């Protein structure tokens, strides 16, 4: 792809999102904050239920003493969280379903799921 093609695609995506938000303000609004907490090789809650079809600001806290990496192939999200840090992961409006996530730095030993209902 050329830079011009990428620029046109990016502009189209931005305009489409802006129009969607303008025409559907309920869908554009994020649900109340939800949160996950990684600590000592565990994640709490291991199963987090979120409202379907509603964007969510997910707070991810690392209470441990080593970095963790919140990763989900299904959600297309991958974020490193340093010890003592809380980050925000923006989750788009999800259809009903189950979306696994894991700490990539634990080689998948620490894992959980987000359930959209």
QUINOR-V611374 format. One record per residue. N is the residue number from 1. PSI is psi in radians with two decimals (999 if undefined). OMEGA is omega in whole degrees, -180 to 180 (999 if undefined). Layout:
# QUINOR-V611374
n:N psi:PSI omega:OMEGA
n:N psi:PSI omega:OMEGA
This chain:
# QUINOR-V611374
n:1 psi:2.53 omega:177
n:2 psi:2.90 omega:179
n:3 psi:-0.66 omega:180
n:4 psi:-0.74 omega:178
n:5 psi:-0.76 omega:178
n:6 psi:-0.71 omega:180
n:7 psi:-0.74 omega:179
n:8 psi:-0.74 omega:179
n:9 psi:-0.75 omega:179
n:10 psi:-0.77 omega:179
n:11 psi:-0.75 omega:178
n:12 psi:-0.75 omega:179
n:13 psi:-0.74 omega:-180
n:14 psi:-0.79 omega:179
n:15 psi:-0.72 omega:179
n:16 psi:-0.79 omega:178
n:17 psi:-0.71 omega:179
n:18 psi:-0.75 omega:178
n:19 psi:-0.72 omega:178
n:20 psi:-0.78 omega:-180
n:21 psi:-0.69 omega:-179
n:22 psi:-0.66 omega:-177
n:23 psi:-0.32 omega:-178
n:24 psi:1.24 omega:-175
n:25 psi:-0.47 omega:179
n:26 psi:-0.74 omega:-179
n:27 psi:-0.50 omega:-178
n:28 psi:-0.41 omega:-179
n:29 psi:2.39 omega:179
n:30 psi:2.61 omega:175
n:31 psi:2.95 omega:176
n:32 psi:2.66 omega:180
n:33 psi:2.43 omega:172
n:34 psi:2.85 omega:-176
n:35 psi:2.68 omega:172
n:36 psi:2.59 omega:180
n:37 psi:2.08 omega:175
n:38 psi:2.32 omega:179
n:39 psi:2.25 omega:173
n:40 psi:0.81 omega:176
n:41 psi:0.30 omega:178
n:42 psi:2.83 omega:172
n:43 psi:2.37 omega:179
n:44 psi:2.29 omega:-11
n:45 psi:2.69 omega:178
n:46 psi:-0.40 omega:176
n:47 psi:2.03 omega:-178
n:48 psi:2.15 omega:179
n:49 psi:2.24 omega:179
n:50 psi:2.70 omega:178
n:51 psi:2.37 omega:178
n:52 psi:2.64 omega:174
n:53 psi:0.50 omega:180
n:54 psi:2.17 omega:176
n:55 psi:2.59 omega:-178
n:56 psi:2.46 omega:171
n:57 psi:1.89 omega:-177
n:58 psi:2.10 omega:176
n:59 psi:2.18 omega:180
n:60 psi:2.07 omega:-177
n:61 psi:2.40 omega:174
n:62 psi:1.80 omega:179
n:63 psi:0.02 omega:-179
n:64 psi:-3.02 omega:-178
n:65 psi:0.21 omega:175
n:66 psi:2.65 omega:180
n:67 psi:2.58 omega:173
n:68 psi:2.78 omega:176
n:69 psi:1.88 omega:175
n:70 psi:2.08 omega:-178
n:71 psi:2.43 omega:175
n:72 psi:2.05 omega:178
n:73 psi:-0.72 omega:-177
n:74 psi:-0.58 omega:179
n:75 psi:-0.12 omega:-177
n:76 psi:0.81 omega:-179
n:77 psi:2.47 omega:179
n:78 psi:1.92 omega:-178
n:79 psi:2.34 omega:175
n:80 psi:2.39 omega:178
n:81 psi:2.04 omega:-179
n:82 psi:2.76 omega:179
n:83 psi:2.33 omega:179
n:84 psi:0.01 omega:-176
n:85 psi:2.58 omega:171
n:86 psi:2.26 omega:179
n:87 psi:2.90 omega:175
n:88 psi:2.24 omega:176
n:89 psi:2.10 omega:-179
n:90 psi:2.09 omega:-180
n:91 psi:2.18 omega:180
n:92 psi:2.98 omega:175
n:93 psi:2.06 omega:-175
n:94 psi:2.44 omega:170
n:95 psi:2.85 omega:178
n:96 psi:2.31 omega:180
n:97 psi:-3.10 omega:179
n:98 psi:2.30 omega:-175
n:99 psi:1.79 omega:-179
n:100 psi:2.64 omega:173
n:101 psi:2.89 omega:180
n:102 psi:2.89 omega:172
n:103 psi:1.87 omega:-176
n:104 psi:-0.50 omega:-179
n:105 psi:-0.32 omega:177
n:106 psi:0.20 omega:-179
n:107 psi:0.63 omega:177
n:108 psi:0.04 omega:-179
n:109 psi:-0.57 omega:178
n:110 psi:2.01 omega:-177
n:111 psi:2.85 omega:179
n:112 psi:-2.91 omega:-180
n:113 psi:2.62 omega:171
n:114 psi:2.18 omega:-180
n:115 psi:2.13 omega:179
n:116 psi:2.10 omega:-180
n:117 psi:999 omega:999
